[in-house]
Amino acid sequence: MPKILVADDSIAVRKVAERLLTEAGFGVALAANGEEALAYLSKERPDLIVSDVIMPDKSGYEVCAFVRNTAALAGTPVLLISGIVNEEVTKQAESCRANGVLKKPFQGTSLKDRVLELMSKQKSGVSASAAPVQPVAPPSAAIAESRGGPSSEQLEALRQSAARLSEVEKQLRDERMRSADLAKRVTELEAQAARVKDMEQQLEGEQRRVMELSAKADQADQHLARVRSLEEDSKRDAQAVKASDKRLSELEAALSAERTAAEQLVQQVSEMERMASRAKELEEGLARREQQLAEREEKARSAEAALVIEQARVEELGSKLAAAERQAQRAEELERKLAAEQPKVAEITRRLTELEKTANKLRETESLLSTERDRNGLLTRRITETEQVAENATRRFEEMARKLGEIAGLASQLGNVKGRS
């Protein structure tokens, strides 16, 4: 495949030249300036060189002079392109021994035709350096000069081309409408992307709130553990109160038994007193009275000893009763503390309920985030598809522009033919 080097500082010109030459079956290498072209020529040997006349660093004249002064490249055809083709440009092209000057922008297939012409001359053995430098005439003028007048087939082709031009214009209008629709869709997608960004910011705020709520939940867990510890202490105190109540009941039963025994002793003492008074009334002998008196004194001593014992037992029961009362007061104090802790427990329970609601809300937010991510992926795919459609529309616009250029050339040819006729 023949290889052609295209050097031009305009990316639009490079792209158009690449497309035209690629369609003609050539391999194309591109250079953005003269320096890149010289660097490429120092390593490669193309079959033809197309170079712009005016470039930032090295001009097309300098590129052509380099080719002619390099033994390996001296016979390579060089076609210069310029936006202005006048006598001065033609003289400088002749001085550097270029093979021709072509005006840009290219008219129809002028570039492809000129390249094919130079390539055919190169193959037929015509010296590239000896070829005269001439401005390239438009294809319509060349056809008008080569033939005396248009044939019926050409007129029919021109009419078909005119009809096709109308169809192409209609397609162009349709493509413009589609492009407007695509632009509107892209604007909507951008608005949706901005909305997604706002939702992401809101989600970040919700995440911060969830972290704060988590910290509060940890504190609530600590309070709950403290409450459970207090409940366990309260249970132990309640068990102790129950044990003390049981012991108090036992002590009360023992006290009741002691009181009954004391009452019996009192009755016995009363009976003894009645017996003593009755003994006084009896008129017995002094010995019997003394004996009864001694017995009475002995019983009295026994009663006094029993009374002392009972008093000691009563004192012991009193101390036990005081301890039981202190335990009862402790139980009441614990009950008050428990009653004071119950509102706190209720508050903690309420906060835990709120935390559970917040956790449910967090799960809903995560679900919404997953949905929005899926929507973002869908939007990204739609934007990619839109870009692909826009790129395809651009290609179709370029193809239409090329076809319109060809039709304009044919229309110009038709106009020249009608003018001559």
JOJOKA-V353871 format. One record per residue. N is the residue number from 1. RES is the residue in one small letter. SS is DSSP state (H for helix, E for strand, - for the rest). BURIAL is b if it has 24 or more other C-alpha atoms within 12 Angstrom, else e. D_FIRST is the distance of its C-alpha to the first C-alpha in Angstrom with 2 decimals. Layout:
BEGIN
((N;RES;SS;BURIAL;D_FIRST) (N;RES;SS;BURIAL;D_FIRST))
END
This chain:
BEGIN
((1;m;-;e;0.00) (2;p;-;e;3.84) (3;k;E;b;6.36) (4;i;E;b;9.73) (5;l;E;b;13.07) (6;v;E;b;15.75) (7;a;E;b;19.29) (8;d;-;b;22.23) (9;d;-;b;25.39) (10;s;-;b;25.50) (11;i;H;e;23.88) (12;a;H;e;24.21) (13;v;H;b;22.26) (14;r;H;b;19.45) (15;k;H;e;19.38) (16;v;H;b;19.53) (17;a;H;b;16.76) (18;e;H;b;14.51) (19;r;H;b;15.54) (20;l;H;b;15.17) (21;l;H;b;11.67) (22;t;H;b;10.55) (23;e;H;e;12.49) (24;a;-;e;10.78) (25;g;-;e;7.41) (26;f;-;b;6.14) (27;g;E;e;6.31) (28;v;E;b;9.92) (29;a;E;b;12.47) (30;l;E;b;16.11) (31;a;E;b;19.22) (32;a;-;b;22.71) (33;n;-;b;24.35) (34;g;H;b;24.29) (35;e;H;b;25.22) (36;e;H;b;22.28) (37;a;H;b;19.96) (38;l;H;b;21.82) (39;a;H;e;21.75) (40;y;H;b;17.96) (41;l;H;b;17.76) (42;s;-;e;20.35) (43;k;-;e;18.14) (44;e;-;e;14.47) (45;r;-;b;13.04) (46;p;-;b;10.62) (47;d;-;b;9.57) (48;l;E;b;12.06) (49;i;E;b;14.87) (50;v;E;b;16.76) (51;s;E;b;20.12) (52;d;E;b;23.37) (53;v;-;b;26.43) (54;i;-;b;28.90) (55;m;-;b;28.13) (56;p;-;e;30.76) (57;d;-;e;30.33) (58;k;-;b;28.16) (59;s;-;b;27.71) (60;g;H;b;24.75) (61;y;H;b;26.83) (62;e;H;b;27.08) (63;v;H;b;23.35) (64;c;H;b;22.87) (65;a;H;b;25.80) (66;f;H;b;24.36) (67;v;H;b;21.12) (68;r;H;b;23.33) (69;n;H;e;25.70) (70;t;-;e;23.19) (71;a;-;e;22.80) (72;a;-;e;19.32) (73;l;-;b;18.07) (74;a;-;b;20.53) (75;g;-;b;18.32) (76;t;-;b;15.68) (77;p;E;b;16.26) (78;v;E;b;18.13) (79;l;E;b;18.97) (80;l;E;b;22.02) (81;i;E;b;23.10) (82;s;E;b;26.76) (83;g;-;e;29.27) (84;i;-;e;31.64) (85;v;-;b;30.82) (86;n;-;e;34.00) (87;e;H;e;35.30) (88;e;H;e;35.25) (89;v;H;b;31.57) (90;t;H;b;30.74) (91;k;H;e;32.90) (92;q;H;b;31.36) (93;a;H;b;27.80) (94;e;H;b;29.13) (95;s;H;e;30.81) (96;c;-;b;27.68) (97;r;-;b;25.83) (98;a;-;b;23.22) (99;n;-;b;21.39) (100;g;E;b;22.77) (101;v;E;b;24.29) (102;l;E;b;23.47) (103;k;E;b;26.14) (104;k;-;b;25.63) (105;p;-;b;25.99) (106;f;-;b;23.37) (107;q;-;b;24.94) (108;g;-;b;23.19) (109;t;-;b;19.80) (110;s;H;b;20.68) (111;l;H;b;17.90) (112;k;H;b;15.18) (113;d;H;e;17.15) (114;r;H;b;17.62) (115;v;H;b;14.02) (116;l;H;b;13.19) (117;e;H;e;16.31) (118;l;H;b;15.53) (119;m;H;b;12.14) (120;s;H;e;14.12) (121;k;H;e;16.89) (122;q;H;b;14.86) (123;k;H;e;13.77) (124;s;-;e;17.41) (125;g;-;e;18.80) (126;v;-;e;20.52) (127;s;-;e;21.29) (128;a;-;b;19.83) (129;s;-;b;23.03) (130;a;-;e;25.24) (131;a;-;b;23.91) (132;p;-;b;26.65) (133;v;-;b;26.48) (134;q;-;b;27.31) (135;p;E;b;27.36) (136;v;-;b;25.10) (137;a;-;b;27.36) (138;p;-;b;27.05) (139;p;H;b;25.56) (140;s;H;b;29.05) (141;a;H;b;30.68) (142;a;H;e;28.20) (143;i;H;e;28.89) (144;a;H;b;32.59) (145;e;H;e;32.72) (146;s;H;e;30.91) (147;r;-;e;33.26) (148;g;-;e;36.99) (149;g;-;e;37.31) (150;p;-;b;35.81) (151;s;-;e;36.19) (152;s;H;e;37.72) (153;e;H;e;34.41) (154;q;H;e;33.03) (155;l;H;e;36.26) (156;e;H;e;36.02) (157;a;H;e;32.43) (158;l;H;b;33.74) (159;r;H;e;36.62) (160;q;H;e;34.39) (161;s;H;b;32.25) (162;a;H;b;35.51) (163;a;H;e;36.59) (164;r;H;e;33.29) (165;l;H;b;33.70) (166;s;H;e;37.10) (167;e;H;e;35.70) (168;v;H;b;33.00) (169;e;H;e;35.79) (170;k;H;e;37.82) (171;q;H;e;35.00) (172;l;H;b;34.60) (173;r;H;e;38.34) (174;d;H;e;38.17) (175;e;H;e;35.40) (176;r;H;e;37.52) (177;m;H;e;40.49) (178;r;H;e;38.56) (179;s;H;b;37.40) (180;a;H;e;41.08) (181;d;H;e;42.12) (182;l;H;b;39.55) (183;a;H;e;40.83) (184;k;H;e;44.36) (185;r;H;e;43.50) (186;v;H;b;41.92) (187;t;H;e;45.16) (188;e;H;e;47.21) (189;l;H;b;45.20) (190;e;H;e;45.74) (191;a;H;e;49.45) (192;q;H;e;49.54) (193;a;H;b;47.84) (194;a;H;e;50.55) (195;r;H;e;53.17) (196;v;H;b;51.80) (197;k;H;e;52.01) (198;d;H;e;55.63) (199;m;H;e;56.38) (200;e;H;e;54.95) (201;q;H;e;57.28) (202;q;H;e;60.16) (203;l;H;b;59.29) (204;e;H;e;59.40) (205;g;H;e;62.85) (206;e;H;e;63.93) (207;q;H;e;62.77) (208;r;H;e;64.86) (209;r;H;e;67.80) (210;v;H;b;67.35) (211;m;H;e;67.41) (212;e;H;e;70.62) (213;l;H;b;72.08) (214;s;H;e;71.19) (215;a;H;e;73.11) (216;k;H;e;76.02) (217;a;H;b;75.82) (218;d;H;e;76.14) (219;q;H;e;79.21) (220;a;H;b;80.54) (221;d;H;e;80.05) (222;q;H;e;82.06) (223;h;H;e;84.79) (224;l;H;b;84.76) (225;a;H;e;85.20) (226;r;H;e;88.10) (227;v;H;b;89.63) (228;r;H;e;89.35) (229;s;H;e;91.06) (230;l;H;b;93.80) (231;e;H;e;94.13) (232;e;H;e;94.59) (233;d;H;e;97.19) (234;s;H;b;98.86) (235;k;H;e;98.93) (236;r;H;e;100.49) (237;d;H;b;103.01) (238;a;H;b;103.78) (239;q;H;e;104.41) (240;a;H;e;106.66) (241;v;H;b;108.47) (242;k;H;e;108.93) (243;a;H;e;110.35) (244;s;H;b;112.60) (245;d;H;b;113.70) (246;k;H;e;114.55) (247;r;H;e;116.46) (248;l;H;b;118.18) (249;s;H;e;119.23) (250;e;H;e;120.65) (251;l;H;b;122.45) (252;e;H;e;123.82) (253;a;H;e;125.09) (254;a;H;e;126.73) (255;l;H;b;128.21) (256;s;H;e;129.56) (257;a;H;e;131.15) (258;e;H;b;132.64) (259;r;H;e;133.96) (260;t;H;e;135.57) (261;a;H;e;137.16) (262;a;H;b;138.31) (263;e;H;e;139.86) (264;q;H;e;141.61) (265;l;H;b;142.94) (266;v;H;e;144.09) (267;q;H;e;145.88) (268;q;H;e;147.39) (269;v;H;b;148.51) (270;s;H;e;149.99) (271;e;H;e;151.76) (272;m;H;e;153.00) (273;e;H;e;154.25) (274;r;H;e;156.04) (275;m;H;e;157.50) (276;a;H;b;158.56) (277;s;H;e;160.19) (278;r;H;e;161.82) (279;a;H;e;162.95) (280;k;H;e;164.53) (281;e;H;e;166.39) (282;l;-;e;167.65) (283;e;-;e;170.88) (284;e;-;e;170.39) (285;g;-;e;171.44) (286;l;H;e;170.06) (287;a;H;e;168.57) (288;r;H;e;166.65) (289;r;H;e;165.56) (290;e;H;e;164.56) (291;q;H;e;162.77) (292;q;H;b;160.95) (293;l;H;e;160.21) (294;a;H;e;158.79) (295;e;H;e;156.68) (296;r;H;b;155.57) (297;e;H;e;154.66) (298;e;H;e;152.76) (299;k;H;e;150.85) (300;a;H;e;150.23) (301;r;H;e;148.79) (302;s;H;e;146.58) (303;a;H;b;145.58) (304;e;H;e;144.82) (305;a;H;e;142.69) (306;a;H;e;140.89) (307;l;H;b;140.48) (308;v;H;e;138.97) (309;i;H;e;136.59) (310;e;H;b;135.71) (311;q;H;e;135.20) (312;a;H;e;132.81) (313;r;H;e;130.94) (314;v;H;b;130.84) (315;e;H;e;129.45) (316;e;H;e;126.81) (317;l;H;b;125.91) (318;g;H;e;125.77) (319;s;H;e;123.27) (320;k;H;b;121.20) (321;l;H;b;121.40) (322;a;H;e;120.28) (323;a;H;e;117.30) (324;a;H;b;116.51) (325;e;H;e;116.78) (326;r;H;e;114.42) (327;q;H;b;111.95) (328;a;H;b;112.34) (329;q;H;e;111.67) (330;r;H;e;108.57) (331;a;H;b;107.47) (332;e;H;e;108.03) (333;e;H;e;106.04) (334;l;H;b;103.17) (335;e;H;e;103.35) (336;r;H;e;103.17) (337;k;H;e;100.15) (338;l;H;b;98.53) (339;a;H;e;99.29) (340;a;H;e;97.74) (341;e;H;e;94.62) (342;q;H;e;94.20) (343;p;H;e;92.86) (344;k;H;e;90.37) (345;v;H;b;89.30) (346;a;H;e;88.99) (347;e;H;e;86.88) (348;i;H;b;84.62) (349;t;H;e;84.33) (350;r;H;e;83.38) (351;r;H;b;80.76) (352;l;H;b;79.36) (353;t;H;e;79.13) (354;e;H;e;77.28) (355;l;H;b;74.93) (356;e;H;e;74.23) (357;k;H;e;73.47) (358;t;H;b;71.15) (359;a;H;e;69.39) (360;n;H;e;68.95) (361;k;H;e;67.58) (362;l;H;b;65.18) (363;r;H;e;63.93) (364;e;H;e;63.46) (365;t;H;e;61.57) (366;e;H;e;59.30) (367;s;H;e;58.66) (368;l;H;e;57.86) (369;l;H;b;55.52) (370;s;H;e;53.67) (371;t;H;e;53.44) (372;e;H;b;52.16) (373;r;H;e;49.51) (374;d;H;e;48.34) (375;r;H;e;48.33) (376;n;H;b;46.35) (377;g;H;e;43.71) (378;l;H;e;43.62) (379;l;H;b;43.40) (380;t;H;e;40.53) (381;r;H;e;38.65) (382;r;H;e;39.51) (383;i;H;b;38.30) (384;t;H;e;34.97) (385;e;H;e;34.71) (386;t;H;b;35.72) (387;e;H;e;33.04) (388;q;H;e;30.42) (389;v;H;e;31.92) (390;a;H;b;31.93) (391;e;H;e;28.27) (392;n;H;e;27.49) (393;a;H;b;29.79) (394;t;H;e;27.99) (395;r;H;e;24.67) (396;r;H;e;26.59) (397;f;H;e;28.19) (398;e;H;e;24.92) (399;e;H;e;23.75) (400;m;H;b;27.21) (401;a;H;e;27.08) (402;r;H;b;23.89) (403;k;H;b;25.54) (404;l;H;b;28.74) (405;g;H;b;27.02) (406;e;H;b;25.77) (407;i;H;b;29.28) (408;a;H;b;30.86) (409;g;H;b;28.91) (410;l;H;b;30.11) (411;a;H;b;33.57) (412;s;H;b;33.60) (413;q;H;b;32.68) (414;l;H;b;35.48) (415;g;H;e;37.82) (416;n;H;e;37.13) (417;v;H;b;37.65) (418;k;H;e;40.89) (419;g;H;e;41.97) (420;r;H;e;41.62) (421;s;-;e;43.34))
END
